[in-house]
Amino acid sequence: MAQTKRKRRTKHRGNAAGTIETRGRTGRPLSADEKKKQSREEARLNRLNKQPTWRSALNRALLAGAFMFLFLLFTSKGNLVAAAVFAVLSIALYVPGGFYLETYLWRRRMRKQGLRP
């Protein structure tokens, strides 16, 4: 007599909890573009999951301060003292502000993922 039910082509295993586990990837290997995209996504996740530091906040503030200095130097008709004062004040405000903002965003991201506080 002919078989009425078609047999499964790949094997599945049930575990003690009753869920079905399948084997790992058995299809074609990833192409170079797919590997590159996957490694880029992993690098992005590693960067986002890294806890913020004061050093990173300082580097970001120094970069912003340098841009502010150059902008004010060109827009204030070459007033070097005013541009330097505003750049130093902006750095002093950006360091703690940037650190605490990044820490807040990191904690929220970790809580959402269920990894850390």
PDB file as gemmi writes it, atoms N, CA and C in Angstrom:
CRYST1    1.000    1.000    1.000  90.00  90.00  90.00 P 1                      
ATOM      1  N   MET A   1       0.835  -1.176   0.000  1.00  0.00           N  
ATOM      2  CA  MET A   1       0.000   0.000   0.000  1.00  0.00           C  
ATOM      3  C   MET A   1       0.886   1.248   0.000  1.00  0.00           C  
ATOM      4  N   ALA A   2       0.494   2.265  -0.697  1.00  0.00           N  
ATOM      5  CA  ALA A   2       1.274   3.488  -0.813  1.00  0.00           C  
ATOM      6  C   ALA A   2       1.225   4.268   0.495  1.00  0.00           C  
ATOM      7  N   GLN A   3       2.307   4.951   0.704  1.00  0.00           N  
ATOM      8  CA  GLN A   3       2.393   5.728   1.941  1.00  0.00           C  
ATOM      9  C   GLN A   3       1.550   6.998   1.792  1.00  0.00           C  
ATOM     10  N   THR A   4       0.774   7.322   2.828  1.00  0.00           N  
ATOM     11  CA  THR A   4      -0.100   8.484   2.741  1.00  0.00           C  
ATOM     12  C   THR A   4       0.563   9.733   3.300  1.00  0.00           C  
ATOM     13  N   LYS A   5       1.471   9.554   4.225  1.00  0.00           N  
ATOM     14  CA  LYS A   5       2.110  10.717   4.835  1.00  0.00           C  
ATOM     15  C   LYS A   5       3.539  10.832   4.322  1.00  0.00           C  
ATOM     16  N   ARG A   6       3.898  11.998   3.876  1.00  0.00           N  
ATOM     17  CA  ARG A   6       5.237  12.204   3.337  1.00  0.00           C  
ATOM     18  C   ARG A   6       6.247  12.248   4.471  1.00  0.00           C  
ATOM     19  N   LYS A   7       7.375  11.591   4.313  1.00  0.00           N  
ATOM     20  CA  LYS A   7       8.377  11.550   5.374  1.00  0.00           C  
ATOM     21  C   LYS A   7       9.138  12.860   5.450  1.00  0.00           C  
ATOM     22  N   ARG A   8       9.609  13.156   6.642  1.00  0.00           N  
ATOM     23  CA  ARG A   8      10.402  14.346   6.864  1.00  0.00           C  
ATOM     24  C   ARG A   8      11.766  14.210   6.207  1.00  0.00           C  
ATOM     25  N   ARG A   9      12.270  15.271   5.609  1.00  0.00           N  
ATOM     26  CA  ARG A   9      13.577  15.193   4.963  1.00  0.00           C  
ATOM     27  C   ARG A   9      14.711  15.494   5.930  1.00  0.00           C  
ATOM     28  N   THR A  10      14.475  16.345   6.909  1.00  0.00           N  
ATOM     29  CA  THR A  10      15.515  16.650   7.886  1.00  0.00           C  
ATOM     30  C   THR A  10      15.049  16.170   9.247  1.00  0.00           C  
ATOM     31  N   LYS A  11      15.994  15.804  10.075  1.00  0.00           N  
ATOM     32  CA  LYS A  11      15.631  15.276  11.384  1.00  0.00           C  
ATOM     33  C   LYS A  11      15.444  16.403  12.377  1.00  0.00           C  
ATOM     34  N   HIS A  12      14.458  16.251  13.228  1.00  0.00           N  
ATOM     35  CA  HIS A  12      14.208  17.201  14.307  1.00  0.00           C  
ATOM     36  C   HIS A  12      14.283  16.431  15.605  1.00  0.00           C  
ATOM     37  N   ARG A  13      14.709  17.094  16.649  1.00  0.00           N  
ATOM     38  CA  ARG A  13      14.765  16.453  17.960  1.00  0.00           C  
ATOM     39  C   ARG A  13      13.903  17.247  18.915  1.00  0.00           C  
ATOM     40  N   GLY A  14      13.191  16.553  19.756  1.00  0.00           N  
ATOM     41  CA  GLY A  14      12.467  17.217  20.822  1.00  0.00           C  
ATOM     42  C   GLY A  14      13.302  17.135  22.086  1.00  0.00           C  
ATOM     43  N   ASN A  15      13.319  18.214  22.888  1.00  0.00           N  
ATOM     44  CA  ASN A  15      14.064  18.149  24.141  1.00  0.00           C  
ATOM     45  C   ASN A  15      13.103  17.943  25.307  1.00  0.00           C  
ATOM     46  N   ALA A  16      13.616  17.953  26.531  1.00  0.00           N  
ATOM     47  CA  ALA A  16      12.802  17.653  27.699  1.00  0.00           C  
ATOM     48  C   ALA A  16      11.684  18.677  27.904  1.00  0.00           C  
ATOM     49  N   ALA A  17      11.905  19.901  27.455  1.00  0.00           N  
ATOM     50  CA  ALA A  17      10.891  20.940  27.635  1.00  0.00           C  
ATOM     51  C   ALA A  17       9.794  20.840  26.591  1.00  0.00           C  
ATOM     52  N   GLY A  18       9.983  19.989  25.606  1.00  0.00           N  
ATOM     53  CA  GLY A  18       8.957  19.814  24.591  1.00  0.00           C  
ATOM     54  C   GLY A  18       9.142  20.670  23.362  1.00  0.00           C  
ATOM     55  N   THR A  19      10.215  21.452  23.320  1.00  0.00           N  
ATOM     56  CA  THR A  19      10.433  22.279  22.133  1.00  0.00           C  
ATOM     57  C   THR A  19      11.213  21.476  21.104  1.00  0.00           C  
ATOM     58  N   ILE A  20      11.062  21.839  19.874  1.00  0.00           N  
ATOM     59  CA  ILE A  20      11.722  21.143  18.776  1.00  0.00           C  
ATOM     60  C   ILE A  20      13.005  21.880  18.434  1.00  0.00           C  
ATOM     61  N   GLU A  21      14.102  21.162  18.407  1.00  0.00           N  
ATOM     62  CA  GLU A  21      15.377  21.755  18.027  1.00  0.00           C  
ATOM     63  C   GLU A  21      15.750  21.222  16.656  1.00  0.00           C  
ATOM     64  N   THR A  22      16.236  22.094  15.825  1.00  0.00           N  
ATOM     65  CA  THR A  22      16.690  21.657  14.509  1.00  0.00           C  
ATOM     66  C   THR A  22      18.204  21.693  14.485  1.00  0.00           C  
ATOM     67  N   ARG A  23      18.768  21.019  13.529  1.00  0.00           N  
ATOM     68  CA  ARG A  23      20.218  21.033  13.393  1.00  0.00           C  
ATOM     69  C   ARG A  23      20.686  22.417  12.985  1.00  0.00           C  
ATOM     70  N   GLY A  24      21.992  22.597  13.025  1.00  0.00           N  
ATOM     71  CA  GLY A  24      22.569  23.863  12.588  1.00  0.00           C  
ATOM     72  C   GLY A  24      22.392  24.070  11.104  1.00  0.00           C  
ATOM     73  N   ARG A  25      22.926  25.125  10.630  1.00  0.00           N  
ATOM     74  CA  ARG A  25      22.785  25.483   9.220  1.00  0.00           C  
ATOM     75  C   ARG A  25      23.420  24.405   8.346  1.00  0.00           C  
ATOM     76  N   THR A  26      22.627  23.828   7.454  1.00  0.00           N  
ATOM     77  CA  THR A  26      23.135  22.787   6.572  1.00  0.00           C  
ATOM     78  C   THR A  26      23.100  23.236   5.124  1.00  0.00           C  
ATOM     79  N   GLY A  27      22.725  24.465   4.885  1.00  0.00           N  
ATOM     80  CA  GLY A  27      22.618  24.967   3.516  1.00  0.00           C  
ATOM     81  C   GLY A  27      23.956  25.406   2.966  1.00  0.00           C  
ATOM     82  N   ARG A  28      23.902  26.260   2.013  1.00  0.00           N  
ATOM     83  CA  ARG A  28      25.114  26.712   1.343  1.00  0.00           C  
ATOM     84  C   ARG A  28      25.940  27.606   2.265  1.00  0.00           C  
ATOM     85  N   PRO A  29      27.249  27.668   2.065  1.00  0.00           N  
ATOM     86  CA  PRO A  29      28.085  28.564   2.875  1.00  0.00           C  
ATOM     87  C   PRO A  29      27.814  30.026   2.515  1.00  0.00           C  
ATOM     88  N   LEU A  30      28.127  30.918   3.443  1.00  0.00           N  
ATOM     89  CA  LEU A  30      27.888  32.343   3.220  1.00  0.00           C  
ATOM     90  C   LEU A  30      28.838  32.879   2.153  1.00  0.00           C  
ATOM     91  N   SER A  31      28.342  33.804   1.364  1.00  0.00           N  
ATOM     92  CA  SER A  31      29.192  34.455   0.374  1.00  0.00           C  
ATOM     93  C   SER A  31      30.031  35.529   1.069  1.00  0.00           C  
ATOM     94  N   ALA A  32      30.967  36.119   0.341  1.00  0.00           N  
ATOM     95  CA  ALA A  32      31.855  37.129   0.915  1.00  0.00           C  
ATOM     96  C   ALA A  32      31.059  38.341   1.391  1.00  0.00           C  
ATOM     97  N   ASP A  33      30.060  38.762   0.611  1.00  0.00           N  
ATOM     98  CA  ASP A  33      29.245  39.913   0.999  1.00  0.00           C  
ATOM     99  C   ASP A  33      28.437  39.619   2.252  1.00  0.00           C  
ATOM    100  N   GLU A  34      27.890  38.413   2.339  1.00  0.00           N  
ATOM    101  CA  GLU A  34      27.097  38.041   3.508  1.00  0.00           C  
ATOM    102  C   GLU A  34      27.969  37.946   4.757  1.00  0.00           C  
ATOM    103  N   LYS A  35      29.188  37.425   4.597  1.00  0.00           N  
ATOM    104  CA  LYS A  35      30.119  37.365   5.727  1.00  0.00           C  
ATOM    105  C   LYS A  35      30.478  38.761   6.204  1.00  0.00           C  
ATOM    106  N   LYS A  36      30.728  39.653   5.251  1.00  0.00           N  
ATOM    107  CA  LYS A  36      31.093  41.027   5.579  1.00  0.00           C  
ATOM    108  C   LYS A  36      29.949  41.723   6.317  1.00  0.00           C  
ATOM    109  N   LYS A  37      28.729  41.517   5.829  1.00  0.00           N  
ATOM    110  CA  LYS A  37      27.561  42.130   6.464  1.00  0.00           C  
ATOM    111  C   LYS A  37      27.373  41.583   7.880  1.00  0.00           C  
ATOM    112  N   GLN A  38      27.564  40.282   8.040  1.00  0.00           N  
ATOM    113  CA  GLN A  38      27.401  39.669   9.354  1.00  0.00           C  
ATOM    114  C   GLN A  38      28.471  40.176  10.319  1.00  0.00           C  
ATOM    115  N   SER A  39      29.712  40.280   9.873  1.00  0.00           N  
ATOM    116  CA  SER A  39      30.770  40.763  10.754  1.00  0.00           C  
ATOM    117  C   SER A  39      30.569  42.240  11.086  1.00  0.00           C  
ATOM    118  N   ARG A  40      30.035  43.013  10.144  1.00  0.00           N  
ATOM    119  CA  ARG A  40      29.751  44.425  10.393  1.00  0.00           C  
ATOM    120  C   ARG A  40      28.671  44.573  11.462  1.00  0.00           C  
ATOM    121  N   GLU A  41      27.636  43.718  11.386  1.00  0.00           N  
ATOM    122  CA  GLU A  41      26.568  43.764  12.384  1.00  0.00           C  
ATOM    123  C   GLU A  41      27.077  43.349  13.760  1.00  0.00           C  
ATOM    124  N   GLU A  42      27.958  42.339  13.793  1.00  0.00           N  
ATOM    125  CA  GLU A  42      28.532  41.910  15.071  1.00  0.00           C  
ATOM    126  C   GLU A  42      29.396  43.013  15.669  1.00  0.00           C  
ATOM    127  N   ALA A  43      30.175  43.698  14.845  1.00  0.00           N  
ATOM    128  CA  ALA A  43      31.020  44.791  15.331  1.00  0.00           C  
ATOM    129  C   ALA A  43      30.155  45.921  15.874  1.00  0.00           C  
ATOM    130  N   ARG A  44      29.049  46.205  15.202  1.00  0.00           N  
ATOM    131  CA  ARG A  44      28.141  47.250  15.672  1.00  0.00           C  
ATOM    132  C   ARG A  44      27.535  46.883  17.023  1.00  0.00           C  
ATOM    133  N   LEU A  45      27.101  45.624  17.167  1.00  0.00           N  
ATOM    134  CA  LEU A  45      26.538  45.187  18.441  1.00  0.00           C  
ATOM    135  C   LEU A  45      27.576  45.232  19.552  1.00  0.00           C  
ATOM    136  N   ASN A  46      28.809  44.831  19.255  1.00  0.00           N  
ATOM    137  CA  ASN A  46      29.866  44.902  20.267  1.00  0.00           C  
ATOM    138  C   ASN A  46      30.114  46.340  20.693  1.00  0.00           C  
ATOM    139  N   ARG A  47      30.089  47.267  19.729  1.00  0.00           N  
ATOM    140  CA  ARG A  47      30.313  48.676  20.046  1.00  0.00           C  
ATOM    141  C   ARG A  47      29.169  49.239  20.885  1.00  0.00           C  
ATOM    142  N   LEU A  48      27.930  48.851  20.552  1.00  0.00           N  
ATOM    143  CA  LEU A  48      26.784  49.358  21.302  1.00  0.00           C  
ATOM    144  C   LEU A  48      26.677  48.745  22.693  1.00  0.00           C  
ATOM    145  N   ASN A  49      27.159  47.526  22.864  1.00  0.00           N  
ATOM    146  CA  ASN A  49      27.048  46.858  24.149  1.00  0.00           C  
ATOM    147  C   ASN A  49      28.206  47.170  25.085  1.00  0.00           C  
ATOM    148  N   LYS A  50      29.150  47.974  24.639  1.00  0.00           N  
ATOM    149  CA  LYS A  50      30.284  48.348  25.481  1.00  0.00           C  
ATOM    150  C   LYS A  50      29.875  49.504  26.404  1.00  0.00           C  
ATOM    151  N   GLN A  51      30.221  49.368  27.678  1.00  0.00           N  
ATOM    152  CA  GLN A  51      29.853  50.396  28.652  1.00  0.00           C  
ATOM    153  C   GLN A  51      30.617  51.690  28.365  1.00  0.00           C  
ATOM    154  N   PRO A  52      29.944  52.848  28.432  1.00  0.00           N  
ATOM    155  CA  PRO A  52      30.621  54.121  28.162  1.00  0.00           C  
ATOM    156  C   PRO A  52      31.664  54.453  29.232  1.00  0.00           C  
ATOM    157  N   THR A  53      32.702  55.166  28.830  1.00  0.00           N  
ATOM    158  CA  THR A  53      33.771  55.551  29.754  1.00  0.00           C  
ATOM    159  C   THR A  53      33.949  57.067  29.732  1.00  0.00           C  
ATOM    160  N   TRP A  54      34.623  57.559  30.759  1.00  0.00           N  
ATOM    161  CA  TRP A  54      34.909  58.994  30.813  1.00  0.00           C  
ATOM    162  C   TRP A  54      35.861  59.373  29.686  1.00  0.00           C  
ATOM    163  N   ARG A  55      36.740  58.461  29.331  1.00  0.00           N  
ATOM    164  CA  ARG A  55      37.695  58.756  28.258  1.00  0.00           C  
ATOM    165  C   ARG A  55      36.978  58.954  26.924  1.00  0.00           C  
ATOM    166  N   SER A  56      36.002  58.114  26.638  1.00  0.00           N  
ATOM    167  CA  SER A  56      35.260  58.274  25.382  1.00  0.00           C  
ATOM    168  C   SER A  56      34.471  59.586  25.394  1.00  0.00           C  
ATOM    169  N   ALA A  57      33.921  59.937  26.567  1.00  0.00           N  
ATOM    170  CA  ALA A  57      33.196  61.213  26.672  1.00  0.00           C  
ATOM    171  C   ALA A  57      34.146  62.394  26.478  1.00  0.00           C  
ATOM    172  N   LEU A  58      35.362  62.289  27.032  1.00  0.00           N  
ATOM    173  CA  LEU A  58      36.344  63.358  26.875  1.00  0.00           C  
ATOM    174  C   LEU A  58      36.760  63.503  25.413  1.00  0.00           C  
ATOM    175  N   ASN A  59      37.008  62.381  24.747  1.00  0.00           N  
ATOM    176  CA  ASN A  59      37.395  62.442  23.329  1.00  0.00           C  
ATOM    177  C   ASN A  59      36.302  63.085  22.483  1.00  0.00           C  
ATOM    178  N   ARG A  60      35.062  62.708  22.747  1.00  0.00           N  
ATOM    179  CA  ARG A  60      33.934  63.285  21.997  1.00  0.00           C  
ATOM    180  C   ARG A  60      33.822  64.781  22.275  1.00  0.00           C  
ATOM    181  N   ALA A  61      34.005  65.185  23.539  1.00  0.00           N  
ATOM    182  CA  ALA A  61      33.912  66.594  23.901  1.00  0.00           C  
ATOM    183  C   ALA A  61      35.051  67.399  23.284  1.00  0.00           C  
ATOM    184  N   LEU A  62      36.254  66.819  23.242  1.00  0.00           N  
ATOM    185  CA  LEU A  62      37.376  67.524  22.618  1.00  0.00           C  
ATOM    186  C   LEU A  62      37.141  67.738  21.131  1.00  0.00           C  
ATOM    187  N   LEU A  63      36.581  66.743  20.484  1.00  0.00           N  
ATOM    188  CA  LEU A  63      36.271  66.890  19.065  1.00  0.00           C  
ATOM    189  C   LEU A  63      35.214  67.979  18.850  1.00  0.00           C  
ATOM    190  N   ALA A  64      34.174  67.970  19.664  1.00  0.00           N  
ATOM    191  CA  ALA A  64      33.128  68.998  19.551  1.00  0.00           C  
ATOM    192  C   ALA A  64      33.694  70.378  19.877  1.00  0.00           C  
ATOM    193  N   GLY A  65      34.567  70.449  20.886  1.00  0.00           N  
ATOM    194  CA  GLY A  65      35.184  71.726  21.243  1.00  0.00           C  
ATOM    195  C   GLY A  65      36.060  72.270  20.130  1.00  0.00           C  
ATOM    196  N   ALA A  66      36.788  71.394  19.448  1.00  0.00           N  
ATOM    197  CA  ALA A  66      37.632  71.833  18.340  1.00  0.00           C  
ATOM    198  C   ALA A  66      36.776  72.380  17.196  1.00  0.00           C  
ATOM    199  N   PHE A  67      35.684  71.691  16.887  1.00  0.00           N  
ATOM    200  CA  PHE A  67      34.789  72.198  15.839  1.00  0.00           C  
ATOM    201  C   PHE A  67      34.172  73.534  16.239  1.00  0.00           C  
ATOM    202  N   MET A  68      33.789  73.661  17.512  1.00  0.00           N  
ATOM    203  CA  MET A  68      33.205  74.917  17.972  1.00  0.00           C  
ATOM    204  C   MET A  68      34.237  76.042  17.902  1.00  0.00           C  
ATOM    205  N   PHE A  69      35.484  75.743  18.282  1.00  0.00           N  
ATOM    206  CA  PHE A  69      36.543  76.747  18.218  1.00  0.00           C  
ATOM    207  C   PHE A  69      36.727  77.244  16.786  1.00  0.00           C  
ATOM    208  N   LEU A  70      36.808  76.295  15.841  1.00  0.00           N  
ATOM    209  CA  LEU A  70      36.994  76.701  14.443  1.00  0.00           C  
ATOM    210  C   LEU A  70      35.792  77.481  13.918  1.00  0.00           C  
ATOM    211  N   PHE A  71      34.596  77.031  14.254  1.00  0.00           N  
ATOM    212  CA  PHE A  71      33.395  77.733  13.804  1.00  0.00           C  
ATOM    213  C   PHE A  71      33.361  79.167  14.344  1.00  0.00           C  
ATOM    214  N   LEU A  72      33.621  79.306  15.653  1.00  0.00           N  
ATOM    215  CA  LEU A  72      33.591  80.648  16.244  1.00  0.00           C  
ATOM    216  C   LEU A  72      34.753  81.521  15.764  1.00  0.00           C  
ATOM    217  N   LEU A  73      35.874  80.898  15.480  1.00  0.00           N  
ATOM    218  CA  LEU A  73      37.017  81.664  14.970  1.00  0.00           C  
ATOM    219  C   LEU A  73      36.682  82.288  13.619  1.00  0.00           C  
ATOM    220  N   PHE A  74      35.993  81.530  12.769  1.00  0.00           N  
ATOM    221  CA  PHE A  74      35.646  82.059  11.445  1.00  0.00           C  
ATOM    222  C   PHE A  74      34.454  82.999  11.479  1.00  0.00           C  
ATOM    223  N   THR A  75      33.518  82.773  12.399  1.00  0.00           N  
ATOM    224  CA  THR A  75      32.318  83.616  12.425  1.00  0.00           C  
ATOM    225  C   THR A  75      32.472  84.859  13.296  1.00  0.00           C  
ATOM    226  N   SER A  76      33.458  84.886  14.200  1.00  0.00           N  
ATOM    227  CA  SER A  76      33.616  86.064  15.062  1.00  0.00           C  
ATOM    228  C   SER A  76      34.732  86.975  14.564  1.00  0.00           C  
ATOM    229  N   LYS A  77      35.002  86.920  13.285  1.00  0.00           N  
ATOM    230  CA  LYS A  77      35.976  87.806  12.630  1.00  0.00           C  
ATOM    231  C   LYS A  77      37.369  87.685  13.257  1.00  0.00           C  
ATOM    232  N   GLY A  78      37.774  86.469  13.595  1.00  0.00           N  
ATOM    233  CA  GLY A  78      39.124  86.236  14.091  1.00  0.00           C  
ATOM    234  C   GLY A  78      39.341  86.540  15.553  1.00  0.00           C  
ATOM    235  N   ASN A  79      38.301  86.659  16.353  1.00  0.00           N  
ATOM    236  CA  ASN A  79      38.443  86.907  17.781  1.00  0.00           C  
ATOM    237  C   ASN A  79      38.868  85.603  18.459  1.00  0.00           C  
ATOM    238  N   LEU A  80      40.173  85.443  18.637  1.00  0.00           N  
ATOM    239  CA  LEU A  80      40.753  84.199  19.138  1.00  0.00           C  
ATOM    240  C   LEU A  80      40.371  83.923  20.584  1.00  0.00           C  
ATOM    241  N   VAL A  81      40.357  84.951  21.421  1.00  0.00           N  
ATOM    242  CA  VAL A  81      40.078  84.770  22.851  1.00  0.00           C  
ATOM    243  C   VAL A  81      38.641  84.303  23.067  1.00  0.00           C  
ATOM    244  N   ALA A  82      37.709  84.925  22.400  1.00  0.00           N  
ATOM    245  CA  ALA A  82      36.301  84.542  22.565  1.00  0.00           C  
ATOM    246  C   ALA A  82      36.068  83.114  22.084  1.00  0.00           C  
ATOM    247  N   ALA A  83      36.668  82.753  20.955  1.00  0.00           N  
ATOM    248  CA  ALA A  83      36.507  81.396  20.433  1.00  0.00           C  
ATOM    249  C   ALA A  83      37.097  80.373  21.392  1.00  0.00           C  
ATOM    250  N   ALA A  84      38.255  80.675  21.973  1.00  0.00           N  
ATOM    251  CA  ALA A  84      38.902  79.747  22.906  1.00  0.00           C  
ATOM    252  C   ALA A  84      38.089  79.604  24.196  1.00  0.00           C  
ATOM    253  N   VAL A  85      37.561  80.700  24.699  1.00  0.00           N  
ATOM    254  CA  VAL A  85      36.774  80.654  25.933  1.00  0.00           C  
ATOM    255  C   VAL A  85      35.515  79.815  25.725  1.00  0.00           C  
ATOM    256  N   PHE A  86      34.816  80.053  24.647  1.00  0.00           N  
ATOM    257  CA  PHE A  86      33.599  79.277  24.393  1.00  0.00           C  
ATOM    258  C   PHE A  86      33.910  77.800  24.129  1.00  0.00           C  
ATOM    259  N   ALA A  87      35.037  77.522  23.484  1.00  0.00           N  
ATOM    260  CA  ALA A  87      35.416  76.128  23.237  1.00  0.00           C  
ATOM    261  C   ALA A  87      35.714  75.412  24.552  1.00  0.00           C  
ATOM    262  N   VAL A  88      36.430  76.060  25.452  1.00  0.00           N  
ATOM    263  CA  VAL A  88      36.747  75.450  26.750  1.00  0.00           C  
ATOM    264  C   VAL A  88      35.478  75.251  27.567  1.00  0.00           C  
ATOM    265  N   LEU A  89      34.572  76.226  27.559  1.00  0.00           N  
ATOM    266  CA  LEU A  89      33.308  76.066  28.281  1.00  0.00           C  
ATOM    267  C   LEU A  89      32.463  74.932  27.698  1.00  0.00           C  
ATOM    268  N   SER A  90      32.475  74.828  26.382  1.00  0.00           N  
ATOM    269  CA  SER A  90      31.687  73.746  25.776  1.00  0.00           C  
ATOM    270  C   SER A  90      32.272  72.384  26.132  1.00  0.00           C  
ATOM    271  N   ILE A  91      33.586  72.271  26.174  1.00  0.00           N  
ATOM    272  CA  ILE A  91      34.218  71.004  26.576  1.00  0.00           C  
ATOM    273  C   ILE A  91      33.849  70.665  28.014  1.00  0.00           C  
ATOM    274  N   ALA A  92      33.884  71.685  28.882  1.00  0.00           N  
ATOM    275  CA  ALA A  92      33.551  71.459  30.293  1.00  0.00           C  
ATOM    276  C   ALA A  92      32.100  71.002  30.470  1.00  0.00           C  
ATOM    277  N   LEU A  93      31.211  71.450  29.591  1.00  0.00           N  
ATOM    278  CA  LEU A  93      29.816  71.016  29.680  1.00  0.00           C  
ATOM    279  C   LEU A  93      29.575  69.681  28.973  1.00  0.00           C  
ATOM    280  N   TYR A  94      30.278  69.444  27.865  1.00  0.00           N  
ATOM    281  CA  TYR A  94      30.036  68.241  27.081  1.00  0.00           C  
ATOM    282  C   TYR A  94      30.557  66.969  27.739  1.00  0.00           C  
ATOM    283  N   VAL A  95      31.633  67.047  28.514  1.00  0.00           N  
ATOM    284  CA  VAL A  95      32.198  65.831  29.103  1.00  0.00           C  
ATOM    285  C   VAL A  95      31.206  65.157  30.047  1.00  0.00           C  
ATOM    286  N   PRO A  96      30.740  65.826  31.108  1.00  0.00           N  
ATOM    287  CA  PRO A  96      29.788  65.124  31.986  1.00  0.00           C  
ATOM    288  C   PRO A  96      28.435  64.887  31.317  1.00  0.00           C  
ATOM    289  N   GLY A  97      27.989  65.850  30.520  1.00  0.00           N  
ATOM    290  CA  GLY A  97      26.701  65.679  29.848  1.00  0.00           C  
ATOM    291  C   GLY A  97      26.706  64.494  28.898  1.00  0.00           C  
ATOM    292  N   GLY A  98      27.764  64.364  28.117  1.00  0.00           N  
ATOM    293  CA  GLY A  98      27.879  63.258  27.185  1.00  0.00           C  
ATOM    294  C   GLY A  98      28.017  61.918  27.896  1.00  0.00           C  
ATOM    295  N   PHE A  99      28.796  61.903  28.989  1.00  0.00           N  
ATOM    296  CA  PHE A  99      28.985  60.652  29.725  1.00  0.00           C  
ATOM    297  C   PHE A  99      27.678  60.165  30.331  1.00  0.00           C  
ATOM    298  N   TYR A 100      26.949  61.052  30.993  1.00  0.00           N  
ATOM    299  CA  TYR A 100      25.711  60.623  31.642  1.00  0.00           C  
ATOM    300  C   TYR A 100      24.614  60.288  30.621  1.00  0.00           C  
ATOM    301  N   LEU A 101      24.588  60.978  29.504  1.00  0.00           N  
ATOM    302  CA  LEU A 101      23.623  60.640  28.456  1.00  0.00           C  
ATOM    303  C   LEU A 101      23.930  59.256  27.869  1.00  0.00           C  
ATOM    304  N   GLU A 102      25.199  59.001  27.561  1.00  0.00           N  
ATOM    305  CA  GLU A 102      25.583  57.697  27.029  1.00  0.00           C  
ATOM    306  C   GLU A 102      25.333  56.583  28.038  1.00  0.00           C  
ATOM    307  N   THR A 103      25.585  56.845  29.317  1.00  0.00           N  
ATOM    308  CA  THR A 103      25.338  55.845  30.356  1.00  0.00           C  
ATOM    309  C   THR A 103      23.852  55.534  30.455  1.00  0.00           C  
ATOM    310  N   TYR A 104      23.023  56.562  30.394  1.00  0.00           N  
ATOM    311  CA  TYR A 104      21.575  56.355  30.443  1.00  0.00           C  
ATOM    312  C   TYR A 104      21.100  55.520  29.254  1.00  0.00           C  
ATOM    313  N   LEU A 105      21.569  55.871  28.055  1.00  0.00           N  
ATOM    314  CA  LEU A 105      21.170  55.136  26.862  1.00  0.00           C  
ATOM    315  C   LEU A 105      21.683  53.699  26.892  1.00  0.00           C  
ATOM    316  N   TRP A 106      22.906  53.490  27.392  1.00  0.00           N  
ATOM    317  CA  TRP A 106      23.472  52.141  27.487  1.00  0.00           C  
ATOM    318  C   TRP A 106      22.668  51.283  28.461  1.00  0.00           C  
ATOM    319  N   ARG A 107      22.348  51.844  29.630  1.00  0.00           N  
ATOM    320  CA  ARG A 107      21.568  51.090  30.618  1.00  0.00           C  
ATOM    321  C   ARG A 107      20.192  50.727  30.072  1.00  0.00           C  
ATOM    322  N   ARG A 108      19.569  51.664  29.380  1.00  0.00           N  
ATOM    323  CA  ARG A 108      18.258  51.388  28.807  1.00  0.00           C  
ATOM    324  C   ARG A 108      18.349  50.279  27.757  1.00  0.00           C  
ATOM    325  N   ARG A 109      19.380  50.310  26.911  1.00  0.00           N  
ATOM    326  CA  ARG A 109      19.589  49.287  25.898  1.00  0.00           C  
ATOM    327  C   ARG A 109      19.846  47.924  26.541  1.00  0.00           C  
ATOM    328  N   MET A 110      20.634  47.897  27.628  1.00  0.00           N  
ATOM    329  CA  MET A 110      20.928  46.637  28.311  1.00  0.00           C  
ATOM    330  C   MET A 110      19.676  46.063  28.989  1.00  0.00           C  
ATOM    331  N   ARG A 111      18.879  46.945  29.579  1.00  0.00           N  
ATOM    332  CA  ARG A 111      17.634  46.486  30.218  1.00  0.00           C  
ATOM    333  C   ARG A 111      16.683  45.906  29.184  1.00  0.00           C  
ATOM    334  N   LYS A 112      16.628  46.548  28.032  1.00  0.00           N  
ATOM    335  CA  LYS A 112      15.736  46.091  26.968  1.00  0.00           C  
ATOM    336  C   LYS A 112      16.164  44.709  26.461  1.00  0.00           C  
ATOM    337  N   GLN A 113      17.476  44.479  26.400  1.00  0.00           N  
ATOM    338  CA  GLN A 113      17.995  43.190  25.963  1.00  0.00           C  
ATOM    339  C   GLN A 113      18.007  42.165  27.089  1.00  0.00           C  
ATOM    340  N   GLY A 114      17.835  42.616  28.320  1.00  0.00           N  
ATOM    341  CA  GLY A 114      17.846  41.709  29.457  1.00  0.00           C  
ATOM    342  C   GLY A 114      19.232  41.231  29.826  1.00  0.00           C  
ATOM    343  N   LEU A 115      20.262  42.017  29.481  1.00  0.00           N  
ATOM    344  CA  LEU A 115      21.636  41.585  29.757  1.00  0.00           C  
ATOM    345  C   LEU A 115      22.168  42.096  31.084  1.00  0.00           C  
ATOM    346  N   ARG A 116      22.084  43.385  31.298  1.00  0.00           N  
ATOM    347  CA  ARG A 116      22.649  44.011  32.504  1.00  0.00           C  
ATOM    348  C   ARG A 116      21.704  45.063  33.019  1.00  0.00           C  
ATOM    349  N   PRO A 117      22.104  45.784  34.061  1.00  0.00           N  
ATOM    350  CA  PRO A 117      21.222  46.828  34.636  1.00  0.00           C  
ATOM    351  C   PRO A 117      20.808  47.838  33.672  1.00  0.00           C  
TER     352      PRO A 117                                                      
END                                                                             
